[in-house]
């Protein structure tokens, strides 16, 4: 398995070059390194602040920000929001409110499966974010499947031909029950290829259709 080289701001000629080739994982790792954060006990508040500051800088430079980096930012903001709900620190809450409006913790985003009351390692954070992104992608796939238009199947049948075929069958016995006719023609659609042609024959005064009681058996008689 080939190990992908982690980019750094020093190795890239500019932030633009970094954004072009980096993923959200690269950016997280680089920010942890740059800010000298403990990878075994990540300071989420500092990491989120640095991540958002980097995105602001990208916007100031009018750079194209990859969708995966923006989505990861939203997940980080949500994680920070969840953690603040336990900490209840006014200063941190004010800092969170000042986050960019496009990165608010949307309820549509899956929660990161991370403990909010103990230390979080960088590996745990990356794994949890990776899992959340996969869950979101699966939700979007299922949503797209549900919104796909159902195909409309149009049958091309010749009513006159179907009616003549039915008439030849019925005329041999002069009268017949609809259910019996359906049993004799199992390959045909009972509504489209039997009942509708029967209505055609009745309109042509070739057969009579009648019922002895409501919702009872339909009886067919040759005129």
Buried (B, 14 or more C-beta within 10 A) or exposed (E): EEEEEEBBBEEBEEBEEBBEEBBBBBBBBBBBBEEEBEEEEBBBBBBBBBBBEBBEEBEEEEBEEBEBBBBBBBBBBBBBBBBBEEEEEEEBEEBBEEBEEEBBBEEEBBBBEBEBEEEBBBEBBBBBBBEBBEBBEEEEEEEEEEEEEEEEEEEEBEBEEBBBBBBEEBEEEEEBEBEBBBEEBEEBEBEEBBBBBBEBBBEEEBBEBEEEEEEEEBBBEBE
